[in-house]
Amino acid sequence: MDIDEYYENHYEEVINSGIVGRFSSQYHRLMERDFQKHRFGNILEVGAGKGQHLHFVKCQFDKYFQTDIRVNSENAPAPDSKTFWIKADAQDLTQFSDGLFERTIATCLIAHLSDPEKALKEWRRVTSKIGGVVSIYLPCEPSFLLRLAQSLSTRRKATKIGVDYLTMHYREHRNHYFYVKALINEIFQNDQVKVIGFPFRFLPFDLKLYEIYQIELVDKGGTRNE
């Protein structure tokens, strides 16, 4: 089974249904917890898949752009007055101008990319440097707790439908936690970074499932939008 077939026909069943789906919903809610009373202008979501995260967005916004490398005219939902679908590579957002978005969101994406450093720089570039926010979900790959959870949940579900889960998972999750964390710390070193760990931030790496990064950008003069 190739990766496109898996995402088109099986990903939703494995990740977003049953008990696993309830845990997935939890991290979507956690990403949005701090912004329920906020209002943004343009929001960009990279790697939006089939639009799972938008259901959890409670903040106000003018326009919400969902982008994915697999979007095409056949599978993209019709846009409404505020939400749009655009085919885009999260590592190359040259179609968008600097600082166009007040918030950029990346759910389960950074672990998959061939050039995460380029992607992070692009996300920072297209986000406003005054009060702009970059929200990133980072799985704690390959922590003991995450591997245990996968063996009891997603791996079993995938095996039942004939998916070689370990091969598929590690082919896709090519960027481990420590590598991506180092990139985030370097690229956003002058910004305001808030880290939310699950189940708790201060647990050691092997006892965490994931971290959420809420990064408030700072302009060249060191000014934040208070």
Secondary structure, DSSP 8 states (H G I E B T S, - for coil): --HHHHHHHTHHHHHSSHHHHHHHHHHHHHHHGGGTT-EEEEEEEES-TTTTGGGG--SEEEEEEEEETT--TTTS----SSEEEEE-BTTB-TTS-TT-BSEEEESTTGGG-S-HHHHHHHHHHHB-TTT-EEEEEEE-TT-HHHHHHHHHTHHHHHHHTT--HHHHHHHH--S-HHHHHHHHHHHTTTSEEEEEEES-TTS-GGG-SEEEEEEE---TT-----
